[in-house]
């Protein structure tokens, strides 16, 4: 397929010597303007070099003839701030609960009901972080994502037919803030043959985990890795 580029600044044709396909940027011979043409590249032209990542910490893999299974340990996402915050919050709430029980003034429990619910939720989530594993099973028919053994809200199981997957890619997103500073996490998303974008997995602590999952699934399903706008 022939791709003819024209400068976005002056409209002049751009020669192939000033085109970088891998980075999807070009430089105009006439006016010297540098611009991106990523959105103009057909997928087969925007193929990326292989990542060749090694198995990162926090992930185990079992590869069989007819199935690939990736195990992502939630414990790898533990952070000191969450543990410290939970310890302080739960200690204060427990003190109020103890006072309410010992004095018989159970009305106190009503006033701290929201705080008590948060304390229970934090404890539940920390226990899940310690015990849970996300299991991704890949075969020629289906990709299945399961979070177990403890159920956690917003972590949904997902099944996607393998034949419907056009491309996988990894992204960084803001998972929250700490002292006004953004806290980043990483996710694996996919594009379907029908043009939909789906989130396959999120909450990964580093880019290596996300890109390794992307790499191994694409390799197993023989999906050519191409550039997706906004990916890592």
C-alpha positions, 0 to 999 in steps of 0.5 A: 500500500502506498502512503503519500504524505503532505506537510500539515504546515505548508502542504508540500509533499514529504519525501520518504527520506524524512519519514520515520515509520516506527515513530510515525513522525515526518519532517517537511523538506520545504518548511522544516515542520515536524509532525505526526502522521500516526492517525493516517497509517494503516495498521499493517504499516504501523507494525511495532518492533517486538517487546521481548520482555522477560517475565516480571515480578508478580506474574506467573505463566503456564503455557500448554499446547492448547492453552495459555494461563497468566496468574497476576498476584494482587499482593504485588500491588501492596503499598505502604500508604494504603496499609498506614492509612487503613491502620490509622482509620481502623484504629480510630473507628475501633476506638469509637465502637469500643466506647459505644459498646462499653458505655451502652450508647449504641447511638454512637454506631449510627453516627459513625456508620459511614466511617465504619463501612469505610473501615470494613471496606478497607479491611476487605480490600486489604485481605483481597490484596493479600489472597487474590489472584487474577487468572487470565486463560487464553485459548483459540476460542476465548480469553477469560479473566477471573479474579478470585477467591475473594469478590471485590466490587468493580473487578469484573470477570470478563470473557472475550471471543478470541476471533473478535480480538483485533489488537491488544495494547497497554496504557497508563492512567491516574488511579488516584492522588497522594498528597495532591500528586497523581498515582499512576497504574497500568491497564491492558485494553483490546480493540475488537474487530467490530471497532469497540475498545474494551478494558481487559485488566487494570490496576497493574503496578508497573508498565512491564506487567501490562506490556508483558501480558499484552506481549504473551497474549498477542504471541499466543494468538498470533496477533501482529502487534501494531501501534495504537494511538495513546498506548505505552 
